[in-house]
Amino acid sequence: MWDVNRALKVGANVYHVYIACVLAKLRELGMLKFGIIKEAAEATGRSVAQYVAAQGLSFGSVEEALEVLNAAFGFSDEIRLRAREDGVIEVMFHKNTCKICPRNVGGLELPGPACPNVGFVKGYLEGLGLVKLKEKFDVLNGEPPVKQQDGYCVISYQVLERGAGLEKAPIQILTPSAKAAPVKPTLS
């Protein structure tokens, strides 16, 4: 159930509330399944990547691209990136400060996945040409697309290939946004 205090607590702006509440309500009305959320968010991520590139921004790493994305959109107070030895990257959004969560901000009470970031991050990073990814989940076998771990929503992707010039570049742990060097993208 929608509660304005939850949106205020995480510092959501009117755009965050709009995204979270529309997703929550469409899901509750039975008009939106996770597969549609994921595909629509992935296409949107690709569009944002094209927009960012048209603004003259380019990135030399996945970390930098995610840092600028979060600085521009303010999805969460903290995003982390972890590279595992098995070729999987984990993008982690701080759960209690995620401003577009259909559950925590939008008030969604139905079970099942609804996070738009699963598709959005994939589309954005692929659209920038940094990596080609495959989501690491299987809803039919009980493996959710977003796992809860130590206060973070963790989204895992298998890295299928790296963009040109990035083949040998290690994927480092992304420092928390709040502590990272300030990035002031101009995405207007």
N, C-alpha and C positions, 0 to 999 in steps of 0.2 A: 504494500500500500504506500502511495506517495506520502512523503513527510518532508516538508520544506526544510525542517531543521537538519536533516541529513545532508541536503544539498549545501546548506549554509556551512555546516561543519567541515566539509571538505574544500570549501572555497570555490564551489562551482559557479561559473558565470551563466548568463542566460542561454548561451549556445550549448554549453555542457548539459544544462537542464533539458533543453529542447531535444538533444540527441538521446539522452538517457530515457526520457519520458516517452518519446515517440516509439523507440524500440520496445520498451516495457509494455506499452499499451497495445501495440500491434501484435506482440507475442501473446498477451493475455486474451486478445480477441480471436486468437487462432489463425491470424492472417500471416503470421511470420514464423517460419521454422528456422533452426540454426543454419541449415544449409543455404538458405536464402540470405540470411544475415552475413554469413561468411563470404559468399560470392559477391554480394553488393558492396561489402566493405573492401574486399580485395580490388574490385574495379575502381572504387573511390580512391584507394591507396595509389593505384596506378595513375589516376587523374591528378592527384596531389603531386606525385613525383614529376609529372609533365609540367605542372604549374611551377613547381620549385625550380626545375631546370630552365623554364622560360624566364624566370626571374634572375637567371645568371648564377644560381648557386650550384656548386658541384661538390662532391664529397669523395675523400680518399679512403673512407672506411665505413663499415656498418655502424660502428660506434658513433662517429661524427654525425652521420645521417639521422640516427635515432635521437641524439642529443638535440640537434636542431629541430627535429620534428616535435619533441616534447617542449622545447622552449617556445615554439610557435603556437602549438595547440594547448599546452598546459594540461595534458591528459591526467598526469599524476605528479605528485611532488617528487617522486623518485622512480626512475627506470633503471634497471640493471640489465647487463648482458653478460651471459656466461657461456664460454665455449667449452664443450666437453671433448674429451679425447676421441670419442666415437664419431666425430663429425657433426654433432648436433649442437645447435645454439639454442639457448634459452633466453627469452626476453621476459623480464619480470617487472610487473607494474606493482607498486606499493598499493596493497588492497584498500587500506583505510583512507587513502587520499586520491583514489581514482575518481575523477570527476564525471566520467561518462558511463559508469557502470549501470546497466539497466536494473540491477538488483539494489545496490547500496544507495544510488541516487534516484533512479527511476521508480523504485518501489515494486519491481517485479517479484511476485511470490511463487510463480509456477516453477516446477523443477525443470532441469535440463539446461543446456548451454545457451547463452545469449550474448556473449562478449563480442563486440565488433572488432576488437583489436586483433583477433586471430587472423582474419582476412586482411585487415587494413595494413598491418605491419608487413605481411608477405607481399602484398601488392605494391606498397611504397618502396620497399628495398629492391624488389625485382624491377619495378618501373624505373628506378634510378640506374639499373644495370650493375648493381653491386654484387648480387648473389642470385642464384636460382634456388628456391626452397621447396620442401615438401613438409606439410604439417605432420606431426608425430602424434596421432591419436586415432582411436577407432571407437566411435560412440556405440556402434552395434555390439562391440565386445566389452562395453563398460569402461572404456578408457576415455575420460573427458578431454576436450580440447584445451581446457585451462585447469591446471592443478593448483591447489592451495598449498603453499609451503612457506613457513616462517613469516607470515604476514604479507606474502606476495602472491599475486596471480601469475603463474608461470606458464608460458606458451613455448612449446618446443618445436623446432624445425630441423629437419635433416638438410644439411647444406649439400645440394647436388652439384653445384659448380659456382666458382667465384667469377666476378666480372674481370674484364681485361685489365691487366696490371695488378690485380689483387690476388692472383692465384697462390702466391707464397706468403702473402701478408697474414700474420697471425691475427685472429680475432681475440681482442683483449677484453677484460672485464670493464664494462662501462662504469665509470664512477657515478655515484648518485648525483642526479641533476642539481640538487641543492648545493653540492660541494664542488661541482665541476666549474671550470672556467666559464664565465657568463658568455653566452652566445646570443647575439642580437640579429636574428635573421630578418630580412625585410620581405615578408610574404604578403605585402599589401596589394 
